[in-house]
Amino acid sequence: MSQLLRDRRVTATRLPSDALTGGPLRWRAAVAGGSAAVVSMLAIALPALLVWVASAESTVEWTRAFSVGSSVWLLANGAPLGAGQATISLTPWLLTAIPLGVAIMAVRRVLVQVGDGRTRGFETRGGPGRDVATLAVAFVAAYAAVGLLVALATSGRPLHASALGSVLGTAVIGALAVLAAVALELRGDIGSVTPGLSRLLKARLPVNLRRAIRPGLGGAFAVFVAGLVLTLGVIVVHRDRIGQLYTTLGGDPVGMSVLTLGQLLALPNVALWAASWMAGPGFAFGQGTSITWSHSNPGLLPLIPGLGALPDPGTLPAGLRLVVLVPVAAGVLVGWRAVRSVARLSSWRVKARVAAAACMVAALTLTVASTLAGGSLGAARLSVVGAPSLVFGAAVFGELMLGAAVVVCVSHLRAARR
């Protein structure tokens, strides 16, 4: 498919017998969606069942252990879980990568069979959007149907998700998988799927904003990586305290392994909280708690070994405020890439507009990501976990702008001297 779409000059007069279209395409996409959901669910639920088998202290039935694993799959798809009065909505990103990755592979297997050797059906609409839309609807519907069935099957269990939340969560993951698979197949030529929409966006979106997208996304990724590096560094520094907490728990090896895996799955989430700490707003691990540059107030924490990496309660050293230079440095990177995206002899106003738009793209990306990285881990105090997304976005936007402004000024001065 991708080869066909990259070569728009190829024409054909009839459809080959093995081309997927119409009913066969819908059927194949639906089977792929349902299979992807079941495979990823088993990839998460079966290890939970193996833990039940291996744990000598387990007293529950195997069906309940499998139900818990299935509910965790729904959580990985973004569906909040209920357990009595508690709500668990914090989704570990590495856990979400399992169903999303399986779904992307399933969509790509169908995509490579769409339009093989034909263009006539594509050119009637100006592109292959009709076939891709057919695939997307069937795949997402089947994927979400499995999510609904799992929610209904686990409704009476300790962990459960609402039918609506399960359908919405799985539908979003299915749709993201289709978009990602199409982007990977077309390798930058995604506009050929919907050429009309592509032309409309090019006509309506300012050119400076289009130039700013890549630098902005690069800046957001740089801030995230900085948060990840900080997180890993703090864990290494406090490894002794974390080890003592493991000793205090004193569980069996299987349980400790599961606990460690659960903490690792949330590592990207914590990296975004660390990025918010570097930007200034900090983060909270429960209602009434906050950890910022100047002060640490973690409150009463659950006995999770990884939380041993949090700073002790009280005032933090004033020198820690220098970490704000990290997002400012990311702003320098954004500004440099933004300036490179325009002509060398462009005016400083053009460079400034592109750099400002890139900083806005980065800040919006981090705001959305921070919102998705937080949530609830239970009832009462633990109903609020994560960074204040809007404040984080506003703070990081200002810091990125500061770094980008330096680059634009230097670029303007260098151009003026020539």
Sequence and secondary structure as in RCSB ss.txt:
>XXXX:A:sequence
MSQLLRDRRVTATRLPSDALTGGPLRWRAAVAGGSAAVVSMLAIALPALLVWVASAESTVEWTRAFSVGSSVWLL
ANGAPLGAGQATISLTPWLLTAIPLGVAIMAVRRVLVQVGDGRTRGFETRGGPGRDVATLAVAFVAAYAAVGLLV
ALATSGRPLHASALGSVLGTAVIGALAVLAAVALELRGDIGSVTPGLSRLLKARLPVNLRRAIRPGLGGAFAVFV
AGLVLTLGVIVVHRDRIGQLYTTLGGDPVGMSVLTLGQLLALPNVALWAASWMAGPGFAFGQGTSITWSHSNPGL
LPLIPGLGALPDPGTLPAGLRLVVLVPVAAGVLVGWRAVRSVARLSSWRVKARVAAAACMVAALTLTVASTLAGG
SLGAARLSVVGAPSLVFGAAVFGELMLGAAVVVCVSHLRAARR
>XXXX:A:secstr
 HHHHH TT   SS  TT B HHHHHHHHHHHHHHHHHHHHHHHHHHHHHHHHH TT  S HHHHHHHHHHHHHH
HTT  EEETTEEE    HHHHHHHHHHHHHHHHHHHTTBSTT  HHHHTTTSTHHHHHHHHHHHHHHHHHHHHHH
HHHTTTSSSEE HHHHHHHHHHHHHHHHHHHHHHHHTT GGGTSHHHHHHHHHHS HHHHHHHHHHHHHHHHHHH
HHHHHHHHHHHHTHHHHHHHHHHH   HHHHHHHHHHHHHTHHHHHHHHHHHHHSS BEESTT EE SSEEE  S
  S GGGGGS  SEE  GGGGGGGHHHHHHHHHHHHHHHHTS TT  HHHHHHHHHHHHHHHHHHHHHHHHHH B
 EESGGGG EE  HHHHHHHHHHHHHHHHHHHHHHHHHHHHH 
